[in-house]
Amino acid sequence: MKTKLLLLASLFSIAGFSQTISSFNSDPGTDFTIVSPTAALDQSPTGANVFWTFSGLNAGGTNVDTYAAPTAGELTTYPGTTEVQTITTQGTPPATSSFFLREDGTGNYITGAGQGDITLNYNTTNAFVGLFPLNFGANNSGTAAGTFSFMGTSGTFTGTFTATVDAHGTLTMTDAVANDYVAPVTRLRIDQSLSFSIPPIFNNIGTLTQTTYYYYDNNADNIAFRYTNAHLVSAFLGIDQMTETHERNTTLTLSRNTVNASQFQLYPNPAKDFITIDSKENQTIKTVSIVDVQGRNVFTSSTETERISVANLQQGMYFVTLETEAGAITTKKFIKQ
């Protein structure tokens, strides 16, 4: 697996044609810096080959994404869940948000979410995100329904959930203490609009409207920036709550030391006994490591290798991180059968 290293310009040229999001989730252990823009960010550009410039991003706290298999109790509460994403916000004590996810041969779904005072259980109709990889222009729109709880009040909800790969282009972010981040990205937009009721008497007692943007770095195959705006309104419950968050991938967006993920392929995927690493450009790989969805390292090799035994791994999803001799890094996902 040897060749000369790609120049940054070459990476941009190749990645400019990449308009596909290979995986919904962030990589396990991804660290996000919570930022507060000095002015509203212009996220209105949509379509092909667009440009976004995010500046005045003042750093605040930190969020870390981790993943784990659902417990028996969580499976009972959120049927069909295959993994639980926990977002932990730095603090004393730390705050956590949980997202219950389902991934199978039909696609990726959200089965539940617990954030702040509200918990949503999509146990009637899971929220369908899509069957990944998703290409630019993909649009999955459908219904979502289930039960909710909010500060001791519980009931049901129904509504719509839409996931659209609505744009790709160049994202620029400026930072006061580091080089600017400039990279090709593909954007996934998720919108949900829910109506709440407390059967059998109190119908349509409130609404939740939420928009989330995920900007996926085409080179690193991970989320570079994510944004959420949620508005919860209920005169019945006496609330009118707006929540807005901006998060910048701490490591990725402060360093351009990444390599185009499309230059490496893993096969077979899903795998039963072995995975083979194929370098399209024959780049020299320095180290290979594999972690599970809980972030636990299950394999590391510092010798050049193209074929790795995975026969002893348990069934599930894993992430393979490859580092070239120049220190450029990429991460790929595979499923162990």
matplotlib code that plots the C-alpha trace (Angstrom):
import matplotlib.pyplot as plt

x = [0.0, 2.6, 2.4, 3.3, 1.1, -1.7, -1.4, -4.1, -5.1, -5.6, -7.7, -10.0, -10.2, -11.2, -13.5, -15.2, -17.0, -18.1, -21.7, -22.4, -22.9, -21.8, -22.9, -25.5, -23.5, -20.5, -17.4, -17.4, -15.6, -16.0, -15.3, -17.4, -16.8, -20.0, -19.7, -21.7, -21.7, -21.4, -24.1, -26.6, -25.0, -26.2, -27.2, -29.6, -27.5, -28.8, -28.1, -24.8, -21.4, -22.6, -20.5, -21.0, -18.9, -19.2, -17.3, -17.2, -17.5, -16.8, -15.8, -17.8, -18.2, -17.6, -19.8, -18.5, -20.4, -20.3, -22.2, -23.3, -25.6, -29.1, -29.8, -32.6, -34.7, -34.0, -34.9, -38.2, -38.9, -37.6, -38.2, -35.9, -33.1, -29.6, -27.4, -27.7, -25.9, -25.1, -23.9, -22.2, -21.8, -18.9, -19.9, -20.4, -22.4, -22.1, -25.4, -26.4, -28.7, -29.6, -30.7, -32.0, -31.1, -32.1, -29.9, -30.8, -31.1, -34.0, -32.1, -31.4, -34.2, -34.6, -36.6, -36.3, -34.7, -34.2, -33.0, -33.5, -37.0, -38.6, -38.5, -39.8, -40.5, -41.2, -42.7, -45.7, -43.8, -40.0, -38.5, -36.9, -33.6, -32.6, -30.8, -27.2, -25.1, -27.3, -26.5, -27.1, -30.8, -32.1, -35.3, -37.1, -40.3, -42.8, -44.7, -43.5, -45.6, -45.3, -45.5, -43.9, -43.1, -42.4, -41.9, -44.3, -46.9, -47.2, -49.2, -48.9, -47.6, -47.9, -46.3, -43.9, -40.2, -38.1, -34.4, -32.9, -29.4, -30.1, -26.7, -23.0, -20.2, -17.4, -17.6, -15.3, -15.0, -12.7, -11.0, -9.1, -6.3, -5.9, -5.9, -9.3, -11.2, -12.0, -13.2, -15.8, -18.9, -22.2, -25.2, -28.0, -31.1, -33.6, -37.0, -39.6, -43.0, -44.9, -48.2, -48.8, -52.0, -53.2, -55.9, -58.8, -59.7, -56.8, -55.8, -53.3, -52.0, -48.6, -46.1, -42.4, -40.7, -37.1, -34.5, -31.0, -28.2, -25.3, -22.3, -20.2, -16.6, -16.1, -12.4, -12.7, -16.1, -17.3, -19.5, -17.6, -20.4, -23.9, -26.7, -30.1, -33.0, -35.9, -39.1, -41.4, -44.7, -47.7, -50.1, -51.6, -48.3, -47.3, -44.2, -42.6, -39.1, -36.5, -33.2, -30.4, -27.0, -23.9, -21.2, -17.8, -15.8, -12.9, -10.2, -11.3, -12.0, -8.8, -6.6, -6.6, -4.5, -7.1, -7.1, -10.0, -11.9, -12.8, -9.2, -9.6, -12.1, -12.9, -14.3, -16.2, -18.6, -20.4, -17.6, -17.5, -13.8, -11.6, -11.6, -9.3, -8.0, -7.7, -5.8, -6.8, -3.7, -1.5, -0.8, 1.5, -0.5, 1.4, -1.2, -4.6, -7.0, -10.5, -12.9, -16.5, -19.5, -18.6, -15.2, -13.3, -10.2, -10.4, -7.4, -4.3, -1.4, 1.6, 2.8, 1.7, -1.2, -3.9, -5.9, -7.2, -8.9, -12.2, -13.5, -13.2, -15.2, -18.8, -21.5, -22.1, -20.7, -17.1, -14.9, -11.5, -9.1, -6.2, -3.1, -0.7, 3.1, 2.5, 0.0, -3.1, -6.1, -9.4, -12.0, -14.2, -17.2, -17.9, -20.4, -19.3, -21.7]
y = [0.0, 2.5, 5.7, 9.4, 11.4, 13.4, 17.2, 19.1, 20.6, 17.1, 16.2, 19.1, 18.3, 14.7, 15.5, 18.2, 15.4, 13.6, 14.3, 11.3, 10.9, 7.4, 7.2, 9.0, 8.9, 10.8, 8.7, 7.4, 9.8, 12.8, 16.0, 19.1, 22.6, 24.5, 27.9, 31.1, 33.2, 36.9, 37.2, 34.8, 32.3, 32.3, 28.7, 29.6, 28.4, 25.1, 23.1, 22.1, 23.8, 26.4, 28.3, 28.8, 31.1, 30.9, 33.5, 35.0, 31.6, 32.1, 28.9, 27.8, 24.3, 20.9, 18.0, 14.4, 11.8, 8.2, 5.1, 1.9, -1.0, -0.6, -2.1, -4.6, -1.8, 0.6, -2.1, -2.6, 1.1, 1.8, -1.3, -2.0, 0.2, -1.1, 1.6, 4.6, 7.8, 9.9, 13.5, 14.6, 18.3, 19.4, 20.7, 19.8, 17.7, 17.0, 17.2, 14.4, 14.0, 10.5, 9.5, 6.0, 4.8, 1.8, 0.7, -2.4, -3.4, -1.0, 2.1, 4.4, 5.4, 7.4, 5.4, 7.9, 11.0, 12.5, 16.1, 18.5, 18.3, 16.5, 12.8, 11.6, 7.9, 7.2, 3.8, 4.1, 5.2, 5.5, 8.6, 7.5, 9.2, 7.1, 4.2, 5.2, 6.0, 9.0, 11.0, 14.6, 15.2, 12.3, 13.2, 11.0, 12.4, 10.6, 10.5, 10.1, 9.2, 8.0, 9.1, 12.0, 13.2, 16.7, 17.7, 15.1, 15.4, 12.6, 12.0, 11.3, 13.0, 12.8, 14.7, 14.7, 14.0, 14.9, 14.2, 15.8, 15.9, 19.4, 20.9, 20.3, 22.8, 24.6, 25.4, 28.0, 28.6, 31.2, 30.7, 33.3, 31.0, 28.6, 28.4, 28.7, 25.6, 25.4, 22.1, 20.4, 19.2, 17.6, 18.8, 16.7, 18.7, 17.2, 18.8, 17.6, 19.1, 17.4, 18.0, 16.9, 15.6, 14.2, 11.7, 11.4, 15.0, 17.4, 17.4, 19.6, 21.1, 22.1, 21.8, 21.1, 22.4, 21.5, 21.9, 20.3, 20.7, 18.2, 19.3, 16.2, 16.7, 14.8, 14.2, 12.9, 11.2, 12.7, 15.6, 18.9, 21.2, 20.7, 23.1, 22.6, 25.0, 23.7, 25.6, 24.0, 25.9, 25.0, 27.4, 24.4, 23.7, 27.3, 27.1, 28.8, 27.5, 28.1, 26.2, 26.8, 25.1, 25.4, 22.7, 22.6, 19.3, 20.3, 18.1, 18.0, 21.7, 22.9, 20.6, 19.8, 16.7, 14.4, 12.3, 11.7, 8.8, 7.7, 6.8, 3.7, 0.9, -1.9, -5.2, -7.3, -5.1, -6.7, -9.0, -12.4, -13.5, -10.9, -7.3, -6.2, -2.6, -1.4, 1.9, 3.3, 5.5, 2.8, 5.1, 3.8, 3.1, 3.5, 2.3, 0.7, 0.6, -0.7, 0.6, -0.6, 1.6, 2.2, 3.6, 0.6, -0.3, -3.9, -4.0, -2.0, -2.6, -0.5, -2.7, -2.5, -4.8, -5.2, -8.1, -8.1, -11.0, -10.0, -13.5, -13.1, -9.8, -9.8, -8.9, -5.2, -1.9, -1.0, 1.9, 1.4, 4.4, 4.5, 6.7, 7.3, 7.8, 11.5, 11.4, 12.0, 10.1, 8.7, 6.6, 3.9, 2.0, -1.7, -4.3, -7.6, -10.4]
z = [0.0, -1.1, -3.1, -2.7, -0.4, -1.9, -1.8, -0.1, -3.4, -4.8, -1.8, -2.5, -6.2, -5.5, -2.6, -4.6, -6.5, -3.3, -2.5, -0.5, 3.3, 4.2, 7.8, 9.9, 13.2, 14.3, 15.1, 18.7, 21.0, 18.7, 20.7, 19.8, 20.9, 21.7, 20.0, 20.2, 17.0, 17.4, 14.7, 13.2, 10.8, 7.2, 6.5, 3.7, 0.7, -0.7, -3.8, -5.5, -5.1, -2.6, 0.0, 3.7, 5.8, 9.6, 11.5, 15.0, 16.6, 20.3, 22.1, 25.1, 26.6, 25.1, 24.0, 23.6, 21.6, 22.9, 21.8, 23.6, 23.1, 24.6, 28.0, 28.5, 30.0, 27.2, 24.6, 26.4, 26.4, 22.9, 20.9, 18.0, 19.3, 18.2, 19.8, 22.2, 21.5, 24.6, 24.2, 27.4, 28.1, 30.3, 33.7, 37.3, 37.1, 33.4, 31.4, 29.1, 26.2, 24.9, 21.4, 20.8, 17.3, 15.1, 12.2, 10.1, 6.5, 5.9, 7.1, 10.1, 12.4, 15.7, 18.2, 21.1, 22.4, 25.9, 26.0, 28.9, 30.3, 27.4, 26.4, 23.1, 22.4, 18.7, 19.7, 17.3, 14.2, 14.3, 12.7, 9.4, 8.5, 5.5, 4.1, 4.1, 2.1, 1.1, -2.0, -2.7, -3.4, -1.2, 0.5, 3.1, 4.4, 6.5, 9.8, 13.3, 16.3, 19.9, 23.5, 25.3, 28.9, 30.0, 33.7, 35.0, 32.2, 29.7, 26.5, 22.8, 19.8, 16.0, 13.3, 10.3, 10.1, 7.0, 6.3, 3.2, 1.7, 0.6, -0.2, -0.9, -1.3, 0.7, 4.4, 5.8, 9.6, 11.1, 14.5, 16.5, 17.5, 14.6, 10.9, 9.2, 8.4, 4.7, 3.3, 1.0, 2.9, 2.3, 4.4, 5.9, 7.0, 9.4, 10.2, 12.5, 13.4, 16.2, 17.9, 21.5, 23.1, 26.4, 25.5, 25.6, 26.4, 25.7, 22.1, 20.3, 23.6, 22.1, 19.3, 18.8, 15.6, 15.1, 12.4, 12.6, 10.1, 9.9, 7.8, 6.9, 6.0, 2.7, 3.4, 7.0, 6.7, 10.0, 11.1, 11.0, 12.3, 13.6, 14.4, 16.1, 16.6, 18.6, 19.6, 22.1, 22.7, 24.9, 26.4, 28.2, 30.0, 30.2, 28.2, 25.2, 25.0, 22.3, 22.2, 19.7, 19.7, 17.4, 17.6, 15.9, 15.7, 17.9, 16.4, 12.8, 12.2, 13.9, 11.9, 8.2, 8.8, 7.2, 4.1, 1.7, 3.0, -0.5, -1.1, 1.2, 0.9, 3.3, 2.1, 2.5, 4.4, 6.3, 7.2, 8.9, 9.2, 7.6, 6.3, 3.5, 3.3, -0.3, -1.0, -4.3, -4.4, -2.6, 0.3, 3.0, 6.2, 9.4, 12.0, 11.9, 14.9, 15.4, 18.1, 18.9, 19.2, 22.9, 21.9, 23.2, 21.2, 20.0, 17.6, 16.9, 14.5, 13.8, 11.0, 7.4, 6.9, 4.3, 5.8, 9.3, 11.1, 12.7, 13.4, 17.2, 17.3, 18.4, 15.9, 15.5, 14.1, 14.3, 13.2, 11.6, 11.8, 9.4, 9.8, 6.9, 7.3, 7.0, 10.0, 7.9, 9.4, 8.1, 9.7, 8.0, 9.4, 8.9, 10.2, 11.8, 11.0]

ax = plt.figure().add_subplot(projection="3d")
ax.plot(x, y, z, "-o")
ax.set_aspect("equal")
plt.show()
